[in-house]
């Protein structure tokens, strides 16, 4: 009985070492696979009988040990859309199938550390294993992230919609003692609803100490270039208690110009209406704050000093590139200098990542033992950080695998030797009975 038991134990040892050899070979084969996680081998002893007086031969069994929480080396990539996670977590991905025109997706959630994503012909971000990257969608224009649901990220290469100018902001110092009869001017381009650029001229003329007239002229205005004027007074000469050199009042409006009345700490501004052939367009000119040394001022000097003149209109733009950011934002860049956030990639964490079920292509699915997936903003609440333009290499240590390989090989040979010896012992027993 004991000889047969020894043989059975040795046979189970051969099977166990074969399983270890399989895991080792899989690790070595995938040592260059992006995001691959090492699989170890755990050996367990199974007893038939063991007590103080007797120990019978048992057997050995194995099960895989997944190293999903062991970090691989992060290396720089030539792929601008590549991402790597440092720390815990996975990229949420989906399986999709495309007919060249439309793409349908499997509802089963998948997770991966293989972040070598590139944009395919349909605009989706897909890694080398064919998994589609999921993310939270962003509200157009505002870029507000909707964290209630995940969906495959698709990049649109459509034209950036132009934005008509609604406000301008001017920061400048008007000279307290300008040259007699001189007019100082500022020019700025604004955009209509179609994204066409038009020039606005702001002409400043001093009419008395601390008093100026600003004339708004727009050559392309369909109702005439002279849009209107307003009177701007500095200091307390207008009766408003403000420091010298700061805007104290705006009034005397003409044409389509209208101004905001004084209020302590209120905005100093005027607005005007123009028409470029596609309907009226009202533009507000911000000149700072009443009584504050910002925006328009009148301090000592003989020359006009402009420090800033900006507007919020945007011309149309063509798609230029798509980039990712460390917080997971996916951003489209346009050739008009604008950018738009279209989605944010979360990092999904698990309580027991080593209990995930392995799938093809370095992907995983959740199991009851892995815990519930938690989609988090990168770098928050224990989620790993995202490194852009980089990839996480396999966490397999080749030198360690070769050591394991030698041990498995020797253990396999030893078990086979036990079988040979047991066979010889049984043969000797049979010969004694003849």
Residue pairs with C-beta under 8 A, 6 or more apart in sequence:
1 56
2 56
2 57
3 422
3 425
3 426
3 429
4 422
5 48
5 56
5 57
6 57
6 418
6 422
7 418
7 419
7 422
7 423
8 57
8 59
9 57
9 58
9 59
9 60
9 418
10 415
10 416
10 418
10 419
10 422
11 415
11 419
12 46
12 59
12 60
12 61
13 59
13 60
13 411
13 412
13 414
13 415
13 418
14 412
14 415
14 416
14 419
15 62
16 43
16 60
16 61
16 62
17 408
17 411
17 412
17 415
18 412
19 41
19 62
20 41
20 43
20 62
20 404
20 408
21 405
21 408
21 409
21 412
23 39
23 40
23 41
23 64
24 41
24 401
24 404
24 405
24 408
26 39
27 38
27 39
27 396
27 401
28 396
28 398
28 401
28 405
30 36
30 394
30 396
31 394
31 396
31 398
31 401
32 393
32 394
33 114
33 362
33 394
34 114
34 115
34 116
34 127
34 128
34 362
34 391
34 392
34 393
34 394
35 72
35 112
35 113
35 114
35 115
35 116
35 362
35 391
35 392
35 393
35 394
36 72
36 114
36 362
36 394
36 395
36 396
37 66
37 67
37 68
37 70
37 72
37 113
37 362
37 394
37 395
38 67
38 70
38 394
38 395
38 396
38 397
39 64
39 65
39 66
39 67
39 358
40 64
40 65
40 66
40 67
41 62
41 63
41 64
41 65
41 404
42 62
42 63
42 64
42 65
43 60
43 61
43 62
44 60
44 61
44 62
44 63
45 58
45 59
45 60
46 58
46 59
46 60
46 61
47 56
47 58
48 56
48 57
48 58
48 59
49 55
49 56
50 56
50 58
65 354
66 354
66 355
66 356
66 358
67 354
67 395
68 353
68 354
68 356
68 364
69 88
69 353
69 354
70 395
71 86
71 87
71 392
71 395
72 113
72 392
72 393
72 394
72 395
73 392
73 393
73 395
74 84
74 86
74 387
74 390
74 391
74 392
74 393
75 390
75 391
75 393
76 389
76 390
77 116
77 389
77 390
77 391
79 116
79 117
79 118
79 389
79 391
80 321
80 323
80 324
80 388
80 389
81 117
81 118
81 119
81 125
81 322
81 323
81 324
82 115
82 116
82 117
82 388
82 389
82 390
82 391
83 91
83 115
83 117
83 324
83 345
83 386
83 387
83 388
83 390
84 113
84 115
84 386
84 387
84 390
84 391
84 392
85 91
85 113
85 115
85 347
85 378
85 384
85 385
85 386
85 387
85 392
86 384
86 385
86 387
87 382
87 383
87 384
87 385
88 347
88 349
88 353
88 382
88 383
88 384
89 347
89 348
89 349
89 376
89 378
89 383
89 384
90 111
90 112
90 113
90 347
90 348
90 349
90 350
90 353
90 364
91 111
91 112
91 113
91 114
91 115
91 133
91 134
91 345
91 347
91 348
92 109
92 110
92 111
92 133
92 134
92 135
92 150
92 345
92 346
92 348
92 373
92 375
93 110
93 111
93 112
93 127
93 131
93 132
93 133
93 134
93 363
94 105
94 106
94 108
94 109
94 110
94 131
94 132
94 134
94 152
95 105
95 106
95 108
95 110
95 130
95 131
95 132
96 103
96 104
96 105
96 106
96 124
96 126
96 132
96 152
97 103
97 104
98 104
98 120
98 122
100 121
103 122
103 124
103 132
103 152
105 132
105 152
108 365
109 150
109 365
109 366
109 373
110 131
110 359
110 363
110 364
110 365
111 348
111 356
111 363
111 364
111 365
111 366
111 373
112 127
112 129
112 131
112 361
112 362
112 363
112 364
113 362
113 392
114 127
114 128
114 129
114 131
114 361
114 362
114 363
114 392
115 127
115 390
115 391
115 392
116 127
116 128
116 391
117 125
117 126
117 127
117 133
118 125
118 126
118 127
119 125
119 126
119 155
119 322
120 126
122 154
123 154
123 155
123 156
123 157
124 132
124 133
124 152
124 153
124 154
124 155
125 132
125 133
125 153
125 155
125 330
126 132
126 133
127 133
127 361
129 360
129 361
129 362
129 363
130 361
131 361
131 363
132 152
132 153
133 152
133 153
133 345
134 150
134 151
134 152
134 153
134 345
135 150
135 151
135 153
135 328
135 330
135 343
135 344
135 345
135 346
136 145
136 146
136 147
136 148
136 149
136 150
136 343
136 344
136 345
136 346
136 375
137 145
137 146
137 149
137 151
137 342
137 343
138 144
138 145
138 146
138 329
138 341
138 342
138 343
138 344
139 145
139 146
140 340
141 340
143 340
143 341
145 341
145 344
147 346
147 375
150 346
150 375
153 330
153 342
153 343
153 345
155 322
155 330
155 332
155 342
156 319
156 332
156 342
157 319
158 319
159 316
159 317
159 318
159 319
160 314
160 316
160 317
160 318
160 319
160 334
160 336
160 338
160 340
161 316
162 191
162 193
162 194
162 195
162 313
162 314
162 315
162 316
163 191
163 195
163 312
163 313
163 314
164 191
164 192
164 193
164 281
164 313
165 190
165 191
165 192
165 281
165 283
165 311
165 312
165 313
166 281
166 282
166 283
166 284
166 312
166 313
167 283
167 284
167 285
167 286
167 311
167 312
168 188
168 190
168 200
168 283
168 284
168 285
168 286
168 309
168 310
168 311
168 312
169 285
169 286
169 295
169 308
169 309
169 310
169 311
170 186
170 202
170 285
170 286
170 287
170 295
170 296
170 306
170 308
170 309
171 288
171 294
171 295
171 296
171 306
171 307
171 308
171 309
172 186
172 296
172 297
172 304
172 305
172 306
172 307
172 308
172 309
173 296
173 297
173 298
173 299
173 301
173 304
173 305
173 307
174 184
174 204
174 206
174 212
174 234
174 296
174 297
174 298
174 304
175 184
175 298
175 300
175 301
175 302
175 303
175 304
175 305
176 245
176 298
176 299
176 300
176 301
177 300
177 301
177 302
178 184
178 206
178 302
178 303
178 304
179 302
182 205
183 203
183 204
183 205
184 203
184 204
184 304
185 201
185 202
185 203
185 204
186 201
186 202
186 204
186 306
186 309
187 199
187 200
187 201
187 202
188 199
188 200
188 202
188 309
188 310
188 311
189 197
189 198
189 199
189 200
189 311
190 197
190 198
190 199
190 200
190 283
190 311
190 313
191 197
191 198
191 311
191 313
191 314
191 315
192 198
192 276
192 277
192 278
192 281
193 278
193 279
193 281
194 278
195 314
195 315
195 316
196 276
196 315
197 315
198 218
198 219
198 220
198 274
198 276
199 218
199 219
199 220
200 216
200 217
200 218
200 283
201 216
201 217
201 218
201 219
202 214
202 215
202 216
202 285
203 214
203 215
203 217
204 212
204 213
204 214
204 304
205 212
205 213
205 215
206 212
207 213
207 231
209 237
210 233
210 234
210 235
210 237
210 298
211 231
211 232
211 233
211 234
211 237
212 231
212 232
212 233
212 234
212 298
213 229
213 230
213 231
213 232
213 252
214 229
214 230
214 232
214 270
215 226
215 228
215 229
216 227
216 228
216 229
216 255
216 257
216 272
216 285
217 225
217 226
217 227
218 225
218 227
218 274
219 225
220 276
221 227
221 274
221 275
221 276
222 275
222 276
222 277
223 274
223 275
226 255
227 255
227 256
227 257
227 272
227 273
227 274
228 253
228 254
228 255
228 256
228 257
228 272
229 252
229 253
229 254
229 255
229 257
230 250
230 251
230 252
230 253
230 254
230 257
230 259
230 270
231 249
231 250
231 251
231 252
232 247
232 249
232 250
232 287
232 296
233 247
233 248
233 249
233 250
234 244
234 245
234 246
234 247
234 248
234 297
234 298
235 242
235 243
235 244
235 245
235 246
235 248
235 298
236 242
236 244
236 248
237 248
238 248
238 249
238 262
239 248
239 249
240 248
240 249
240 262
240 290
240 291
241 291
242 248
242 290
242 291
243 291
243 293
245 293
245 297
245 298
245 299
246 288
246 290
246 291
246 292
246 293
246 297
247 268
247 287
247 288
247 289
247 290
247 291
247 295
247 296
247 297
248 262
248 290
248 291
249 261
249 262
250 259
250 260
250 261
250 262
250 268
250 269
250 270
250 287
251 259
251 261
253 259
253 270
255 272
256 272
256 273
256 274
257 270
257 271
257 272
258 270
258 271
258 272
259 269
259 270
259 271
260 266
260 267
260 268
260 269
260 270
262 290
263 290
264 290
264 291
265 289
265 290
265 291
265 292
266 289
266 290
267 286
267 288
267 289
267 290
268 286
268 287
268 288
268 289
268 290
268 295
268 296
269 284
269 285
269 286
269 287
270 284
270 285
270 287
271 282
271 283
271 284
271 285
272 282
272 283
272 285
273 280
273 281
273 282
273 283
274 280
274 281
274 283
275 281
283 311
286 295
287 295
287 296
288 294
288 295
288 296
288 297
289 295
314 336
314 338
315 336
316 336
317 334
317 335
317 336
317 337
317 338
318 334
318 335
318 336
319 332
319 334
320 333
320 334
320 335
321 332
321 333
322 330
322 331
322 332
322 333
323 330
323 331
323 333
323 388
324 330
324 331
324 345
324 386
324 388
325 331
325 388
326 378
326 379
326 385
326 386
326 387
326 388
327 344
327 377
327 378
327 379
327 386
328 344
328 345
328 346
328 347
328 377
328 378
328 386
329 341
329 343
329 344
329 345
330 341
330 342
330 343
330 344
330 345
331 339
331 340
331 341
331 342
332 339
332 340
332 342
333 339
334 340
344 377
345 378
345 386
346 375
346 376
346 377
346 378
346 383
347 375
347 376
347 377
347 378
347 379
347 383
347 384
347 386
348 373
348 374
348 375
348 376
348 383
349 373
349 374
349 376
349 382
349 383
349 384
350 356
350 366
350 370
350 371
350 372
350 373
350 374
351 370
351 371
351 372
352 369
352 370
352 371
353 370
355 367
355 369
355 370
355 371
356 364
356 365
356 366
356 367
356 370
357 364
357 365
357 366
357 367
357 370
358 364
359 365
366 372
366 373
374 381
374 383
376 382
376 383
377 383
378 384
378 385
378 386
379 385
379 386
